[in-house]
Amino acid sequence: MPTSATPEVLPKPGLRRDIGLIGLIWTSVGSIIGSGWLFGALFAAQAAGTAALVSWGIGALAITVLAFVHAELGAMYPVAGGTARFPHYAFGSVAGASFGWFAWLQAVATAPIEVMASLNYLSVHADWVQTGENQLTAAGYGLAVAFMAFFVLVNFFGIRWLTHTNSLATWWKIAVPVLAIVVLAGTTFHGSNFGHQGFAPFGVQGVLSAVSTGGIIFALLGFEQADQLAGESRNPARDIPRAVIGSIVVGSLLYLALQAVFIGALPQDSFAHGWADLSFPDKAGPFAGLALSAGLGWLAALIYIDAVVSPTGTGLIYSTAASRVSYGLSRNGYVPAVFERTTARGVPWFGLLFAFSVGLIVFLPFPTWQKLVGFVTSASVLMYAGAPLAFGCLRRQDPGRRRPYRLAGGMFWAPVAFIVSNLIIYWAGWDTLWRLGLAIVLGYVLLGASALLGQDPRVPHLDWRSAQWLPAYLVGLGLISWQGGYCSGGPASSVSCGATGALPLWWDMAIIAVFSLLIYFWAQSVRLPDEESQEYIGSVDALPGR
């Protein structure tokens, strides 16, 4: 039978409920507004041309559907590392451990992405940081280590100090892009740019590819940080839905405006080699380059400062999230109990240091910002896919629990959200997915080793029956991607990545939708029995900082 933790086994002093509504909202907003605003508009335009505006709309709608699902679950179950634990409640140990690994993987890999973004901009004035191919030099890697160490240091001061620091940084992170939008729109805006090479020069595949590989979904990720920190919220029932949904509204509006201004402000010489090869003088970076080309040196200087502040703030929050996810995985019995050890300030110190160490390794196989983005987007959406699956089950397994926020039509939107997740994963491209597959295998090896070595006394028994759909889901998604037409650099017809391109456009998406529905209803049919699910859930309302 499942085992559930009791207060006696929780290492003291545990997490502390110190975060209010503004702290939660700014944690999610601060995670959304990071390196995405510095590079997302450029890479989306390179992939889709003017139709990047449509790509942002698709991305915003997709993330909104996922956010509503998370809003209900996060308010119901205010636990640390929430996204890693919802599938655990619905399907038990095997599926729970799998989606927990996906959640931790994306959290631990995002901080290095933000560091890479800062170093990309910094290299304009310090060419010793990167090579000509935007890859880190030895000195640049050392600087990256220093950034990551800074994230750890700030986290050690405790969650209250961190949220206050993040709130101040988030005001700055919103103010600079808003200022850039107003100034560029008012001084250098060319309406004719929107018709260059037609509205969608790379067709539908370019529009859809931009959603995953152009940095759009990556830029909009972060709303779930309110769920990850739910175990430290003073009033999770009220505040988590507001933080999750409010952050998506703010982020989506800001990014759509940035994309429109970016296209309109492009000088004609940027199009010399077409949309796919948009360029700026002296490697200035997208928005800083626009400011310099318009003679706005002061704005460029401000953007260069923000290129350090914005990604650093986001990396800081994801370092926090990674330690909370590993804390939650330990609470579930999947990883050693040492991940639950906290300082006197309630900081899971071992999880923080472990995330720091792994984050340094992430720089190596994906040495550029855009390659890291595709990988993390896929890992993130795999994590998000667990929420709609759990949502449908928990509506049946735990019907009597108070739902401070109840998603209208939830049993319709849950399978839709699962389809959306799988489409985003598919658009990320085969070359991204096979690397993600290797990371998934590594995760199973590590989780299995933890269980065999008995590093956590609460290791649950393996709920194979409730996870029988999981291998078919992961392998099937990989096979469809292999036979599909997407690479991390764009459509497989124009980029070679091993994808066969055998599935025609639209048919491939229809196959993804049908496949998703089959997996969804299969998973619903083999969910844990209600009484076992209740044992896994335990008394989440009664234990502060679970």
C-alpha positions, 0 to 999 in steps of 0.5 A, spaced: 500 500 500 502 507 499 506 510 504 504 517 506 509 522 510 507 524 517 510 530 521 515 526 525 519 524 519 519 531 516 526 534 518 526 540 522 525 546 521 521 545 514 519 550 509 516 556 512 509 559 509 512 566 508 510 568 501 504 573 500 500 574 494 504 579 491 510 575 492 507 569 488 505 573 483 512 577 482 515 570 482 511 567 476 511 574 472 519 574 474 520 567 471 516 569 465 520 575 464 527 573 463 531 572 457 525 571 453 524 578 452 531 579 450 531 574 444 524 571 443 522 576 438 528 575 434 528 568 433 520 568 432 521 572 427 527 568 424 522 562 424 516 565 421 517 572 419 511 577 420 507 571 422 511 570 428 505 575 431 500 569 430 505 564 433 505 568 439 498 568 439 498 560 439 503 560 444 499 564 449 493 560 448 496 554 449 499 556 455 493 559 458 489 553 457 495 549 461 495 555 466 487 554 468 489 547 469 494 548 474 490 554 477 485 549 480 490 543 482 495 548 485 489 551 490 487 544 492 494 541 493 498 547 496 505 543 497 512 544 495 514 542 488 506 542 486 507 540 479 512 534 480 506 531 485 500 532 482 501 525 478 503 522 484 497 523 487 493 520 481 497 515 478 502 513 484 509 512 484 511 510 477 508 516 473 509 520 479 517 519 479 517 520 472 513 527 471 517 529 478 523 528 474 521 532 468 519 537 473 526 537 476 529 537 469 526 543 466 527 547 473 535 545 473 536 547 466 533 554 466 538 557 470 543 556 465 539 558 460 538 565 463 546 565 465 547 564 457 542 570 455 546 574 460 553 572 457 551 573 450 549 580 451 555 581 455 560 578 450 558 585 446 563 589 451 567 583 453 569 578 447 573 573 451 566 571 454 564 567 448 567 564 441 564 567 434 559 561 434 556 564 441 559 558 445 562 559 452 570 560 452 574 557 458 573 564 462 566 565 460 564 558 463 568 560 469 563 567 469 557 562 468 559 558 474 560 565 478 553 567 476 550 560 478 554 561 485 550 567 486 543 564 485 545 559 491 548 565 495 541 569 495 537 563 496 541 561 502 538 568 505 531 564 505 524 565 502 522 571 505 528 575 503 528 572 496 521 574 494 522 581 496 529 581 492 525 578 486 519 583 487 524 589 486 527 586 480 521 584 477 518 592 477 525 593 473 524 587 469 517 590 467 519 597 466 525 596 461 521 592 456 515 597 457 520 603 456 523 600 450 516 598 446 514 606 447 520 609 445 521 604 439 514 605 437 514 612 437 521 613 434 523 608 429 516 604 426 516 602 419 509 599 417 512 596 411 516 591 414 510 587 416 509 585 409 516 584 407 516 577 403 509 576 405 506 575 411 508 568 412 514 567 408 516 560 411 508 557 411 505 554 417 510 550 419 514 556 420 509 559 424 508 552 428 516 551 429 517 558 432 512 556 438 517 551 440 524 553 437 523 560 437 523 561 444 515 563 444 513 557 449 520 558 453 518 565 454 511 564 457 514 559 461 514 560 469 507 561 471 507 554 475 512 557 480 506 559 484 505 552 484 512 550 486 512 555 492 505 553 494 508 550 500 511 556 502 504 561 501 501 564 507 494 563 503 495 558 497 487 557 496 486 564 495 493 567 492 495 561 487 490 561 482 490 569 482 498 568 481 498 563 476 493 566 471 495 573 472 502 572 470 500 569 464 496 575 462 501 580 464 506 576 460 502 574 454 500 582 453 508 584 454 511 579 449 505 580 443 507 588 444 515 586 444 514 582 437 510 587 434 515 593 435 521 589 434 518 587 427 516 595 426 523 598 428 527 593 424 531 597 419 531 595 412 539 593 412 537 588 417 533 584 411 539 584 407 539 576 407 531 575 409 528 573 415 532 567 416 538 571 417 536 577 421 542 581 423 545 587 427 551 590 427 557 589 432 553 583 435 549 588 438 543 583 440 536 584 438 533 590 442 539 593 443 541 593 436 535 596 434 536 602 439 543 603 436 540 603 429 535 608 431 541 613 435 538 611 442 544 609 445 541 611 452 536 606 451 541 601 448 545 602 455 539 601 459 537 594 455 545 592 456 544 593 464 537 589 463 540 583 460 544 582 466 538 583 471 532 580 467 535 573 466 539 573 473 532 574 476 529 569 473 535 564 474 534 566 481 527 563 481 528 557 478 534 555 482 529 556 488 524 552 484 529 546 483 530 545 490 523 545 492 521 540 486 527 535 489 524 537 496 517 535 494 520 528 490 523 526 497 517 527 500 514 522 495 519 518 497 523 518 490 529 521 492 534 520 498 531 524 504 537 528 504 533 533 499 529 535 505 534 538 509 533 545 511 537 551 514 534 555 520 531 559 515 527 554 511 531 553 505 532 546 502 540 547 502 542 540 499 537 540 493 540 547 492 547 545 492 545 539 488 541 543 482 547 548 482 552 542 480 547 539 475 546 546 472 554 547 471 553 540 467 547 543 462 552 548 459 556 543 456 552 539 451 547 545 449 552 551 449 548 556 446 541 559 448 537 557 442 539 550 443 538 550 450 531 553 449 528 547 445 531 542 450 528 545 456 521 547 452 520 540 451 522 538 458 517 543 461 511 541 457 512 534 458 512 536 466 506 540 464 502 534 461 502 531 467 497 536 470 491 535 465 492 527 466 492 528 474 486 533 473 481 528 470 483 523 475 483 527 481 476 530 479 474 523 480 478 521 486 478 527 490 471 530 489 469 532 496 476 536 496 474 544 497 476 547 490 478 554 491 478 555 484 474 551 479 475 550 472 469 551 468 468 545 463 474 542 466 473 535 464 473 538 457 479 542 457 483 537 461 484 533 454 485 539 450 491 541 455 494 534 454 493 535 446 496 542 446 502 539 451 504 534 446 503 538 440 508 543 443 513 537 444 512 535 437 514 542 434 520 542 438 523 537 433 526 530 433 533 532 434 531 535 441 526 530 443 532 524 442 536 528 447 530 529 451 529 521 451 537 520 453 535 525 459 529 521 461 533 514 461 538 517 465 533 520 470 530 513 471 537 510 472 538 515 478 531 514 481 532 506 481 538 507 484 535 511 490 530 506 491 535 500 491 540 503 495 534 505 500 536 512 501 529 514 503 525 510 508 518 512 505 520 509 498 513 507 495 511 500 492 511 501 484 504 502 482 505 499 475 498 498 473 496 505 474 502 507 469 502 502 464 500 507 459 507 511 460 512 507 456 507 507 450 506 515 451 513 516 451 515 512 445 509 513 441 511 521 442 518 519 440 516 515 434 511 520 431 516 526 432 522 522 428 517 521 422 514 528 423 517 534 419 520 538 425 527 540 427 530 544 432 532 549 427 525 549 423 522 545 418 525 538 416 525 540 409 530 545 410 534 543 416 537 536 417 536 533 423 534 526 422 526 527 422 524 523 416 518 528 414 514 522 412 508 525 416 504 530 411 503 537 414 496 537 418 496 529 418 501 529 423 497 534 428 491 530 427 495 524 429 498 527 435 491 529 437 488 522 436 494 519 440 493 524 445 486 522 446 488 515 446 493 516 452 489 520 456 483 516 456 487 510 457 491 513 463 484 515 466 481 508 466 487 505 470 488 511 475 489 509 482 483 506 486 480 512 490 482 510 497 489 509 494 489 516 491 487 518 498 493 515 502 498 518 497 494 525 498 494 525 505 492 531 509 495 536 505 492 542 508 494 540 515 501 540 514 505 547 513 510 547 508 509 540 505 
